[in-house]
């Protein structure tokens, strides 16, 4: 069951108030008891001093008789104060000494004696010895004062204190609930605004201008989440349109070619040509589906498997060799530099390199040079592809590796690119413990991804040829192809 924050805060404030009232009440109770104790002792001292003077001057039997009468007059009827005198001479006796369980004892002859059950029967006694004087022998004088008045006062005070603490805590509970409801009004408004957000008004954001400081960060975080969700939703809508466009074209071609083939009898060669064309469209559809499945696995946190130690320079050289025909058709050349030995999945790494290079080829003008560099950066090894091109806006750079994202709204090259190439590069980097990077400056655009370094002590691969030699060997191995734009090694200054 959901609990109200206002009720929880109100009960917490009430508990705190009750605790504070209890502490204060306990302190007041102890102070009052101490003060009453001191007052009782001071009163007992005064009475003892008077009784001592009376008894001390009773030096003859006649004066002792007068002293007894004075002590009798000084003794109240309620028995709150008692006087008693005793000595070896039985004629010098008055009253009855207070006896019972001694509860406490202080210096100066003070004792707290419990004569019966309960503190109301306690008596504070002070016993002094008076030496013989005249015909009067040495006597013991005891003056006792009862605690009953103090006990009644403390009991009444305790009851009043408990009642006031309970009423005060109840008042704090009710006032806290009321104040908390007022204080949580911005949160209620925030909840109402948040519940009004729907797919039909994705642009709506929470108003943070009148929110208190404690809720401002929460509202800003929520607005940031809405921004990300809105962007993801928009990219998903765009992706749905792209996928529909990408899949509709091959399906339309397949249906059209099949319908044409079925209109009349065809030769085996015509049917073979139709099947070959259909196979190309099926391959294109399979590529789109495979890319979507790969990204779905990456979303689930899947890590790269089948890792082997590989020279990244060698893998880049193989990729450049594989892309030699697209490079020649675009009339651009590629150079590579650097090397590192890293544990990677060669298939995934090669796929990421192909995507970066194809992205660079598609955005290069004829006669340009694409540079591939491999460099160590702490615990990562970065593979960067740089090509000359039009400047890219920073806002676009931040999203280039997002899946389903295209910098150009139009689909000028939709047959070659379905908007997942750079997203696959990012997924590959993350599966290898790395990250991606994009920059645009000085007329050059750089797209890079990194993988986790496997051997921190190795900056290069001992005994293996350098990247320049690998690229050069790659160029020589494919000398049978067109050599209008050969793959040349990087210069020493690169």
N, C-alpha and C positions, 0 to 999 in steps of 0.2 A: 504494500500500500504506500502510495506517495505521501510524503509528509510536507506540511506547509513550512516554508522557511520562516515566515512571520511567527508561527506558533513555536517553532524550535528556538528562534532567537528570544522570543518573549519568555519561554520557560528557562532558558539559559540565564537571561538577565535576572529573572526572579530568583533562581538558585544562587546567583552571585550576590544579589541583594540580601537574601536570607543568611548567607554565609557571613556577609559583612555585618548585618544586624546582630547575628549571634556573637561574633567577635567583640563588637562594641558593647553589647549587653553584658557579656561575660566580664569584660573589663570594668564596666560600671558597677556590676554586682560585687566584684572583688573590692573595688575602691570603697563602695558603700559599707561593706562588711568590715573592712579595716578601720574606716572612720568611726563606725559605731562601736567597734571594739576599743578604740582609743578613747572615745567619749565615755564609755562605761568605766574604763580604768581610771580616767581622770576624776569621774564622779566618786568612784570607790576611794581614791586617794583623799579627796576632800572629807568624805565621811569618816575615813579611818583617822585622819588628823583630828577631827572634832572629838571622836570617841576616845582617842588616845589622851587628849587633854583632860577630858572628864574623868577617865579612870586613873590617870596619873596623879591627880590632886585628891583622890579619895583616900587620904592617909589615915583616916579614923573610921570606925564603924558607922558613925553618924554621917560622915561625908560619903561613905560607900553606899549607904542607903539612899542618899540624895542622887548619887551617880546612877544607881539602878533605876531610879524613877526617870531620870533624864534619858537613859538608854531606852527605857520602855516607851517614852513619849516620841523618841526619834524613830522607833520601829513602826513602819506603815502596816496597816491591817492586811494588805494584799500579800504580804510576805516577800515583796520584791527585794527588800533590804533586811538583813538579819545581823544582830550583834550577839556575840557570845564571849564570856570571860570565864576562865577556870584557873585554879591554882591548887597548891597542896592543902591550903586551908579551905575547907568546904564552905565556909561562910562567904568566901569571895568567889562566888559562882553566879553567872548570869546567862540565861539562855542555854541553847544546845548547839555545840559545834556542828558545822556542815560536814557530813561524811559521804563517801561514795567513791565511784571510779574516777581517778584523776585522768582527765583527757589531755591536759597540757600543763606545762609548768614554766614559769618565767623567773628571772632573777628578781630579788626584792620581796620574795615570799608570796608571789601571785600564783594561783592555781585555778584551773578550770575543772570543776568537779561535777560529774553527772550523777544526780541523785535519783534519777528515774529514767524510763525510756523516752527518747526524743530529746532534741536539743533545747526544747522549751524548759526542761527541768534542770538545765545546766546552771551552775552558780560560779561566779568569779569571786574567789576568796583572797583575803590578804591577812596574814597572821603575823603579829608582832609580839615581842616579849617586852614587858615593862618591869624593870628592876624594883626590888622592895624599896618602899619609901615610907618613913614614919612607922606606924603600926601595921601598915598594909604589906603583906608578903609579895614576892615576885609573882606576877600573873601573866597569862597569855591572852591576848586580845585578838579576836577574829571578826572581821567585818566581811559580809558576803552580799553580793548584788546579783540578782537573777538576770538571765539572758532572755526571758520570755518576751520582753518588749522588743528587743533586737530581732528575735526570731519572727515575731509577727510582722515587724517592719520589712524584714528581708523576704518573707513569704509574699506579702502584698506587692512588694517591688518586683519580685520575680514573675508573679502572675501578670502584672501590668506590662512588664518588659516583653514577656512571651506573646501577649496579645497584640501589643504594638508591633512587634517584629512580624507576626503573621499578617496583620492588616497591612503593614508597610510592604511586605513581599507581594501580597495580593494586589496592592495598588501599583507596584512596579510591574507586575505581570500584565495587568490591563493596560497601563500606560505604554509599556514596551510594545505590546501587540499593536496598539494604535499608532505609535510612532514608527514602528517597523513597517507597517502597511504603507504609511506615508513615504518612508524612505525607500521602499521597494517599488514605488510607483513608476520610476524610470525603467526598472526591469520589466514590469508588466507591459509598459508601452513598447519596450524593445521586443518582448515576446510577441505582442500583437503585430508589430511591423514585420517581424521575421516570418510569422505564419501567413502573412499576406503575399510573400514571395512565391511565385508559381512559374511554370514554364511559359505562361502567356505574358509575364512581365519580368523577364529575367534581368532587365536593366535596373530594376528597383533596388535601392540600397538602404541600409539603416541610417537614420538621421543621428549623427553623433555630436551635433552642435550643443544640444542641451543636456547631454548625458554627464553624470558625475565622473570624476577621474577614474574610479575603480571599474566602471563599466565601459569607459572609452576604449581601452585596449581590447576588451572582449568584442565590442562592436566593430572595431577596425579589423580584428582578426576574422570576424564573420563576414565582413564586406570583402576582405581579401579572398576568403574561401568562395564567396559568390562570384568574384571576378574570375577565379580559376575555373570554377564550374561553368560559368558562362562561356569562357573561352573554349573549354573542352567540349561543351555542348555545341558551340558554333563549329568547331573543327569536326566534330562527329557528324553534324548535318552536312558539312562540306564533303566529308569523306563518303557519306552515304550517296551523295550526288555523284561524286567521282567514281565510286564503285559501280553505281548503276550505269554511269556512262561507259566505264571501262568494260563491264561485262555485257552491256547491251550491244556494243559494237561487234564483238566476236560472235555473240549469239545471233545477231541479225545477219552477219555474213554467213554463218553456218547454215541458217535457215534458208537464206536466199540461194546459196550455191547448191544446197540439197534440192530445193524446189526446182531450180533450173536443170539439175542433173536428172530429175525425175520426169521432166516434161516430155522427153522423147528418148529413144534408144541412143546410148552413148557408146563410143568405142572404149576399149580397155585403157587406152592412153588418156582419153578425156576423164574417165573415172579416176585414174591414178592421179591426174593433175588436181581434180576436185578434192580427193582425199588428202593430198599433200597440203593444199591450202587450208583444209579443215584442221589438219594436224597442227599447223602453225597457230591457228586461233585457239585450239585446245591448249597448246603450250603456253600461250599468253594468259589464258584463264588460270591455268595451274600455277603460274608464277604469282599471280595476284593472290590466289588462295593460300599458297605456301607462305608468302610474306605475312599475311594476316595471322596464320597459325603460329608462325615463328614469334611475332610480336606478342601474341597472347601467352605463349610459354614464358617469354621474358617478363611479362607483367606479373606472373606468378612467382617471380624470384628465382627462376631456374638458373643455375650456374653452368658455365661451359664445362663439358666433359671431353674425354679423349685428348687431354693436353699432352703435348710432346715438346721437347726442347727444339726450337727452330731459330734459324737465323732470319731476322726480319728483312734484312737486305735481300736474301735469297727469295723470300716469299714475295717481296715487292717486285723483284726482277721477273719472277714467274708471272705475276699479274700484268706487268708491262708487256711481256711477250704475248700473253693472251689477248691484250687489247691493242696489239700492233695495228690491226686492220682498222678499227675505229679511229685510232690516232692518225693514220695515214689519210683516211677519208676526210677527217676534219682539218688536215694539213697543219697539225700541231706536233710538237715533239715533247718528250718527257725526259727528265734527268732525275737521278736519285743520289742521295748522299747519306752516310751514316750507317750504323749497324748495331745490333744488340742481340744477345741470345736470351730468348724468353720462352716460357712454357705457354703455348697457345693451342687452340684448336685450329689447325691449318685451314680447314674449310670455312669456318666462320671468319677468320682473319682475312682470308683471300676475298671473301664476299664483301667485307667492309671496305677493303682497298679498292675493289672494283667499283663499288658505289661512289666512293669519293672521287675516283679518277673519271668515271663517267659523268659525274656532276661537273667536274672541271672541264671536260671535253665539250660538254653541251653549252658551256658559257664562255668558251674561248673563241677569239677571232682567229682566222687562218694566219699562220706564221707565228703564233704565240708559243711560249715554252711553259710547260707545267713542271714544277719542282716538287719532288717528294723527298722529305727529310725525316730521318730517324734520329732521335736525340733522347738522352737520359735526363729525367727530371725527378730527382729524389728517388722515391720508391716506384716510380712509373717510367715507362718508356713511351714517348709520344711519336706518332706517325702523322705528319702534317703534309697536306697537299695544297700548294699555292699556285694560283693562276692569275694572270692579268684579267681584269674585268671591271664592269661598272661598279661604282661604290654601292654598298648595301647599307641601308638605314639601320641604326642600332636597334630600333624596335623590331625590325625584321630578323636581325641576328639572334635575338633572344629566343626566337621560335623556330629557327630553321631546322633544328633537330627534333622538333615535336612531330609526332606522327600525324598524318593526314594534312600537314601544313604545306601550302605552296605560296611562295612569295608572289607569284603572278596568279591573278584570279582566272585569267583565260587559260585554256588548255592547248597551248600552241604545240606542245610536244607530248600530248597525252598518250600517244601510242608507245612512246619509249619510257615514259615516267608516270607512275600512278601515285606519287606523293608519299612513298614509304621508304625510299632509298636511304635518306639520311636518318630516319627513325631506326632503321635496321642497324646503321652504324652505331648509333647511341646504345641500342640494346646489346650489340656485340661488345662494346666497351664495358658496359656495366656487368655483363656476364663474365668478363675477365678482370673485374675489380678496378676498372679505369673510368674515364669520363671523356666528354667531348668538348670541343672548343671551336669557336668561329670568330674571325676578325676580318675587318676590311679597312685598309689604310694604304695611302700612296698609290692607288690604282691597282692594288693586288688584293685578292680575296684568299683567305686561308681557312681551310677546314681540316680539323685534326681530331684524332681520337687516341686514347692511351690505354695501355694494358699494364697490369702489375708486373714489376720486374721480378724475375725468379732468382737471380743471383746478384746480390748487392755489390759483390766485389768485382764483377765483370762489367766493364764499359764497352767491350767489343768481344768478338769471338776469336780466340787465338787459333791460328792455323787455317783460318778461312779467308777467302779473297774479300777485298773491300767492296763496298757497294758499287763504286765506279766500275770496277772490273766486271762485277756481275752484270751490270747493265750493258756494258760493252759486249760481254759474251752473249748476252741475250740478243743484242742487235746483230752480232755476227751469225748466230744460229739461224736467224730468219732472213739471211741475205737473199734467199730465193724470192722473197716477196718484194713488192715495190719499195724502192729505197729513196723516194723523193724527199721524205722527211725522216731520216734515220734517228734512232734512239741514241743520243750522244751522252757520254759520261759528263758528270758535273765538272766544272773548272775547279782548280785548286783553291780558289778564293771563296767558293760557295760554302 
